[in-house]
Amino acid sequence: MTDMLAVRVREGSLDLHLDRAPVPELGPEDVLVKVASAGLAPSIVKHLARGRFTHLPSTPGHEVAGTVVDAGADTGRSLVGARVRVHPMLSCGSCRYCTTARQQMCAQAAMIGNAAFGTGPMEMYARYHDGGLAEYVRVPVRLVDPLPDHVGFDIAAKLHELGNAHRALTGAGLHPGASVVVTAATGAMGTATAKLAESFQVGELILVGRSAERLEAVRPLAGSVPVRTVALEDLGTDWAETGALTGRLRELLPEGADAVLDYLPGGPGTAQAMEALATGGTLVHMGGSGDRLPFPIRVIMTRCWKVVGTRGCTREDTSAVLGLLASGRLRADELITHRFALRDAPEAMAAVLSRAEPMWMAVVHP
């Protein structure tokens, strides 16, 4: 076998294209993974539009799980036949960031099958920019994690989303019993956060989203953690101008929220949720918003707020989540709401971007 079916992205286009591509050739420290499940994420198209795919044409897909079917000469070949997930974060492995569990800040930071973020030479990304929306993917052996027998390929493919939620919860520095507001709560990051809340001993979740019906569907994910919801559709069409989101959150949490985990990609929701923080509270933003905060910096000072920005998870985060899954303390299969065939990936991505119907996490099966 010399070629395979693959999704490709091309210069000058934001669409996904089906094509035949060569099966990757292995280097001495590589393994070849036969893809069983690959995640679909809107970040693929967003980063493509921003020019962060610097090697085109390319195969996207940074969320991958499957079986190792071949290995390079220096790998020891012990993983051949193993069920694995791929950790997509590329970095140098030796700088001050990589050696202190901050790989996403490395000057060579990039993701397999996704974007280049760093400002360095990007040698790893040059070799491993092709991702998992294909029948096979080549990855460095050091970036594969063997899967416990009871962890399925679908949730393993989406482990990166759970890792991101773990990073946001960790960044909030929560104490047991903390009250936490989660914005964009009906998306992949919001639902992953709800699923992990119990593991972080969260005392109460306030889930914020556009639709009351969709928020109600998320409520059971939190397990024993009490949940209340705020639907933007119930705040009036002028909520963005009136500050109604802040008002509603203050009604629910008169003493303020201990943390706001904000996954909004833009708009006034971030600032309005932040204004509902308690003194000493923390805003963690992982939504990529381009908006500015509309209040003086002294407000942050006088209320002793902490603002944490994070653009992704680390290997330590995904390892922690994999440990929770392995122990049985976390079961997350219900987060996968949509499954598509590889041949349907272009149409599936359109569905992910529109979210015309409720969708938490979506995967593709080659």
HELIX and SHEET records of a PDB file:
HELIX    1   1 SER A   43  ALA A   49  1                                   7    
HELIX    2   2 CYS A   98  THR A  100  5                                   3    
HELIX    3   3 GLN A  103  MET A  105  5                                   3    
HELIX    4   4 GLU A  123  TYR A  128  1                                   6    
HELIX    5   5 VAL A  141  LEU A  143  5                                   3    
HELIX    6   6 PHE A  153  ALA A  157  1                                   5    
HELIX    7   7 LEU A  159  GLY A  171  1                                  13    
HELIX    8   8 ALA A  188  LEU A  196  1                                   9    
HELIX    9   9 GLU A  198  PHE A  200  5                                   3    
HELIX   10  10 ALA A  212  VAL A  218  1                                   7    
HELIX   11  11 ARG A  219  ALA A  222  5                                   4    
HELIX   12  12 LEU A  232  ASP A  234  5                                   3    
HELIX   13  13 TRP A  239  THR A  242  1                                   4    
HELIX   14  14 ALA A  244  LEU A  252  1                                   9    
HELIX   15  15 GLY A  269  MET A  274  1                                   6    
HELIX   16  16 ILE A  297  THR A  302  1                                   6    
HELIX   17  17 ARG A  315  SER A  327  1                                  13    
HELIX   18  18 ASP A  333  LEU A  335  5                                   3    
HELIX   19  19 LEU A  342  ASP A  344  5                                   3    
HELIX   20  20 ALA A  345  SER A  354  1                                  10    
SHEET    1   A 2 ASP A   3  ARG A   8  0                                        
SHEET    2   A 2 HIS A  17  PRO A  22 -1                                        
SHEET    1   B 5 TYR A 136  PRO A 140  0                                        
SHEET    2   B 5 ASP A  30  LEU A  40 -1                                        
SHEET    3   B 5 VAL A  64  ALA A  71 -1                                        
SHEET    4   B 5 ARG A  83  VAL A  86 -1                                        
SHEET    5   B 5 VAL A 144  PRO A 146 -1                                        
SHEET    1   C 4 TYR A 136  PRO A 140  0                                        
SHEET    2   C 4 ASP A  30  LEU A  40 -1                                        
SHEET    3   C 4 MET A 361  HIS A 365 -1                                        
SHEET    4   C 4 ILE A 336  ALA A 341  1                                        
SHEET    1   D 2 MET A  89  LEU A  90  0                                        
SHEET    2   D 2 ALA A 110  MET A 111 -1                                        
SHEET    1   E 6 VAL A 227  ALA A 231  0                                        
SHEET    2   E 6 GLU A 204  GLY A 209  1                                        
SHEET    3   E 6 SER A 179  VAL A 182  1                                        
SHEET    4   E 6 ALA A 257  ASP A 262  1                                        
SHEET    5   E 6 LEU A 277  HIS A 285  1                                        
SHEET    6   E 6 LYS A 306  GLY A 309  1                                        
END                                                                             
